[in-house]
Amino acid sequence: MAEIKFEDALKRLEEIVDILERGELPLEKSLKIFEEGVRLSRLCNKMLDKAEKKVEILMQDEKGEIGVKPFEPAKE
């Protein structure tokens, strides 16, 4: 999946939920769009986790004081 902004991913995920809730698609298309939704959900979750870690780093330094440090994401 190409780089996508969190807001765009969330908007598409909401669209997918609306489409699936209507129940108008045939099973095969429903499964395909459901898989897209799962991927987007995982992507959004990763983005939120990364943002949370950045906030934690911004909030505390080694002494427990508020400070700013560069965030180094774990290599996957």
C-alpha positions in Angstrom: 0.0 0.0 0.0 1.4 3.4 -1.0 2.0 6.1 1.7 -1.4 7.2 3.0 -2.2 9.8 5.6 -3.9 8.6 8.7 -7.0 10.7 8.0 -7.3 9.3 4.5 -7.0 5.8 5.8 -9.5 6.3 8.5 -12.0 7.9 6.0 -11.6 5.0 3.6 -12.1 2.6 6.5 -15.3 4.3 7.5 -16.5 4.1 3.8 -15.8 0.4 3.9 -17.8 -0.1 7.1 -20.7 1.8 5.5 -20.6 -0.3 2.4 -20.4 -3.6 4.3 -23.2 -2.6 6.6 -25.5 -2.1 3.7 -25.0 -5.7 2.7 -25.5 -5.0 -1.0 -22.3 -6.5 -2.4 -21.9 -10.1 -3.4 -19.8 -12.3 -1.1 -16.6 -12.2 -3.1 -16.6 -8.4 -3.4 -17.5 -8.2 0.3 -14.5 -10.3 1.3 -12.2 -8.3 -0.9 -13.3 -5.0 0.6 -13.2 -6.5 4.1 -9.6 -7.5 3.5 -8.8 -3.9 2.5 -10.5 -2.7 5.7 -8.4 -5.1 7.8 -5.2 -3.8 6.2 -6.3 -0.2 6.8 -7.3 -0.9 10.4 -3.8 -2.4 11.0 -2.2 0.5 9.3 -4.1 3.1 11.4 -3.2 1.1 14.5 0.5 1.2 13.7 0.3 4.9 13.0 -1.4 5.6 16.3 1.1 3.4 18.2 4.0 5.4 16.5 2.3 8.7 17.4 1.8 7.5 21.0 5.5 6.6 21.3 6.5 10.0 20.0 4.3 11.7 22.6 5.8 9.6 25.4 9.3 10.6 24.2 8.3 14.3 24.1 6.8 14.1 27.6 9.8 12.6 29.6 13.5 12.6 29.6 15.9 10.5 31.6 15.1 12.5 34.7 11.4 12.2 34.2 11.2 15.8 33.2 9.4 17.1 30.1 11.8 17.2 27.1 12.2 16.5 23.4 14.2 13.7 21.9 14.3 12.3 18.4 12.1 9.3 17.9 13.8 6.2 16.4 11.3 3.6 15.3 12.1 0.0 15.8 13.5 -1.7 12.6 11.0 -4.3 11.3 
